[in-house]
Amino acid sequence: MTNWMIVLLALVLLVGSGGCIEIVRYPERDYEAHEEQQSGESFDGSLEIEKGDPDWWKKQPDLKQEETAINNMLNQSSAALESKNIEQAVTYFSPGVSDKYRELFSTSPDIMPQMAAHLRSAKMSFLSGTGIGDARIAEYSLEVDGYTFYILLIKTDTQWLLKSL
């Protein structure tokens, strides 16, 4: 059994035990909007989105800033996973799922380095807008042996956290 199959099996077991894996796809959004940055300061101009444009999210003015913040968090969480530091690793998961991952890592610590390698290879595939009252969501995808898997992240007031892996 290959390493990715072990990781996939662990994730399936997590789901089967009432775990936290979510597969989320956001519908295309057809609108023209004036967005505000997370700090509340408005930027000059508006985010113009053509009807049916599946890449609208790539045109957000804070995309690079958010992608950098997420990649930094993914690198930090990968370092914790590689060193099999369970308590540090679970700090990068949202509160609603951190206990499930603590349990998974406690029973199967050998999967942690492989999960770290997968996190390092993931690429952004979606970033939600900054609507008032909405949580900011990012989706990263990764390819493993010809299969695509998605990682869901959520932004708290100050930081990005893993929602599902």
Secondary structure, 3 states (H helix, E strand, C coil): CCHHHHHHHHHHHHHHCCCCCCCCCCCCCCCCECCECCCCCECCCCECCCCCCCCHHHHCCCHHHHHHHHHHHHHHHHHHHHCCCHHHHHCCECHHHHHHHHHHHHHCHHHHHHHHHHHHHCEEEEECCCCCCCCEEEEEEEEECCEEEEEEEEECCCCEEEEEC
